Amino acid sequence: MLRRLLLALPFLFLACLAVAQTEPDYAEWEDVASRAEAALANAAASTEAFTTLRESVDDYRAVFSEAQDINSARLETLRDQIDALGEAPSEGAPEEEAVADRREDLEAQLAELETPALRAGEAFRRANGIIGEIDTIIRERRAAALMSRQSSPLDPAGWLGVPHALQGAWRVLTEGAARNIANGSAREALNDNLPFILVLLVIALVAVLRSRRWLEILGDRLEGRGQGAGIRVSAFLVSLGQIAVPMVGLFALTRALILTGLFDAPGERLIALIPIFGFAVFMARWLAGRLFPSSDAAATPLSLGPTARRKGRFTVFYLGIAVAAFGALRAVSELGDFSLTIRGVLEFPILLVLGLLLYRIAAVLSAHQRSVNAEGEVQPSILDRLVSTLARFARIVAIVGPIMSALGYVNAAEALMLPAVATLALFAALALLTVLVRDLYTLLDREQGPDESLVPVLVSAVLFLGAMPLLALIWGASLTDLREVLVRVQEGVTVGETTISPGAFFVLIFVFAVGYAITRFVQSALRTSVLPKTRIDVGGQTALVSGLGYLGVFLAGLLAISAAGIDLSSLAFIAGALGVGIGFGLQNIVSNFISGIILLVERPISEGDWIEVGGNMGFVRDISVRSTRIETFDRTDLIVPNADLISGTVTNYTRGNTVGRVIVPVGVAYGTDTKKVEAVLQEIGESHPMVSLNPKPFVYFKGFGADSLDFEIRAILRDVTWMIIVHTEMNHAIAKRFAEEGIEIPFAQRDIWLRNPEALAAPRRTPGEARQEDIPSAEVPETARPDFSASDDPGADDVSQS
């Protein structure tokens, strides 16, 4: 049975594929498209009708987008078959009959299979155009409504209709309740649901009035246990209950009120909005407690003092109450069908309070202390810049919004101030989530803190990018607008004959990442398991592993481009132009890159070699494609461009082996037995354990110096890296043996001759005579100036007079 099922799977897959690739109903689409184009011709339909029509056209557009890929695999195969036949001969040129017949048959099949895709493409573009026209009309209508102006709410004439409008709304709400009570339906519903209503009311009272206090006590106890990341995460999760539990209470209250049967449809719609208004208050209270905690030890993204935090808590909480009041007033105005003038008069006080609160929260955000680096200098972080920007934004909105409302632009004021408050709340929630991400990463990786890792930064960036659609919805974008942006993104960008879509981009990244990971795995296996068991030296192993890495990355890039379906031939002209510019601008980098490849292949130097280049000595620690890192003897890194190592002179002391020569110079006084000195130095050289005895050390009588007879010990060392140590130890041995043998090591000596010593005797002066140093040097006689000259006679050690 299992075998039959496995054999049937390919056929089931082909059947599903055939079903998925069925052609759309073009007759029905023609009817929908004709109605849409007729509505667009006179533009008389309502915005709601255009929105519904757009959704229908958008559904067909999605179908046509998929239908463009019908028979794509078969079409690709046919094109490959036609290419295999070679280019078609020019007109009048002969071609073999079999080849010509086969070409004609394949081209006929190709034309037949291309027809559905071409028809779907044409329909897709027609739907795209219709949607664009509908979006333009809706956008223009929204802009006109946004900038519409009515009488100013400061005009006393508009206040006269407010009492009557409120009475009308109250009458709409109470008339339904009176009817339900009069006909007995409310009494019947109350009798049937009374136990359940009481239970819901108890849950609502406990959840709304007492749960927040209990959760605060639990959170304080958790934070009182310490300041670890686990405690902070637990306290954060517990604090979310300050929103969730009261919201459960509000839903219970809403359900209890509806079960009483007192309210009709308009009243039930108003009651159903109670959880939304409550959410604004509970969310504001939660943000106020987390952003501006009362405890100095609590984790918060803002750096504020106790006074600023207390001010921020009250301001944010009152902002939530003001937003909830505005929403309730808007619901009542829709219930009573208020005019724009009445609505503007009623909403103006709330907008004015929102402006004052926004200005106050801007002052709180401006008190945020910026980050300071290790040197004590102010170095603003991304959070600091964001807080500063939001403070300026809130201050501008707080001033502009009420002014626009006072001038009669009520819709524009609402569209500015309410989204501004929601934007501040969104960024506050994101800032708190970044703190939570840091704490979670601290729990997962205790060795590397969040300040040293890139993971929390990347996660925070993803959170902020993911919140951008929500930010667009806050500022008036609709779900259809977001879907349209998504469709445009899915279409991709066309460069030449190549279309780069997000899907192709993700395929490119995924295939390259897999290829890169495989390359690194093979490199690691070679470096740790395979190459150490061969006779290849360390430098050769490093060159082989590095070369394999470059080859693997290159092949991964080619495979990724091929898998993504990107045709590089269409980009050849652009790549050629860029290549010329890159060749001129980056010729040094290219030169270093080629030199790095030569170093890895030719290997004149390898990692671990002791080299001297440009007057600097050190060990080669790393050879990359651009430069080579040399660790000098004072433990500093010297970065040398690879081109200097290829074109310049490099001394490699350990190329191939570590055998090298040390030269120890020494001088003895004139008159010393040179054979005795030679014998002592020969013994010193042969006695050192690091000196090779084959060939034996050689004592070189270099010559007669100015102050000494010069000798050198020239010895071959088994390990030339010990040169400094051997040189030092031999000098110690020479000093000791010369002292024992009575051999003198001379030092440079000089004779000083005074040609006119009488000039040193100062003449007697009377009190009125000028001092010698007061006379200008040009007036001092030549015979009065002493003359000093040095003699290099090494045998003289006294001072003579002439």
Buried (B, 14 or more C-beta within 10 A) or exposed (E): EEEEEEEEEEEEEEEEEEEEBEEBEBEEBEEBBEBBEEBBEEEEBEEEEBBEBBBBBBEBBEBBBEBBEBBEEEBEBBEEBBEEEEEEEEEEEEEEEEEBEBBEEBEEBBEEBBEBBEBBBEBBEBBBBBBEBBBEBBEEBBEEEBEEBBBBBBEEEBBEBBEEBBEBBEEBBEEBBEEBBEEEBBBEBBEEBEEEBEEBBEBBEBBBEEBBEEBBEBBBEBBEEEEEBBBBBBBBEBBEBBBEBBBBBBBBBBBBBBBBBBBBEBBBEBBBBBBBBBBBBBBBBBBBBBBBBEEEEBBBBBBBEEEBBBBBBBBBBBBBBBBBBBBBBBBBBBBBEBBBBBBBBBBBBBBBBBBBBBBBBBBBBBBBEBEEEEEEEEEEEEBBEBBBEBBEBBBBBBBBBBEBBBBBBBBBBBBBBBBBBBBBBBBBBBBBBBBBBBBBBBEEBEEEEBEEBEBBBEBBEEBBEEBEBBBBBBEEBBEBBBBBEEBEEEBBEEEEEBBBBEEBBEBBEEBBEBBBEEBEEBBEEBBEEBBEEEEBEEBBBBBBBBEBBBEBBEEBBBBBBEBBBBBEEBBEEEEEEEEEEEEEEEEEBBBBBBBBBBBBEEBBBBBBBBBBBEEEBBBBEBBBBBBBBBBEEEEEEBEBBBBBBBEEEBEBBBBEEBEBBBEBEBBBBBEBEEEEBBEBBBEBBEEBEBBBEEEEBBBBBEEEEEBBBBBBBBBBBEBBEBBEBBBEBBBEBBEEBBEEEEBBBBEEEEBEBBEBEEBEEEEEEEEEEEEEEEEEEEEEEEEEEEEEEEEEEBEBEEEEEE
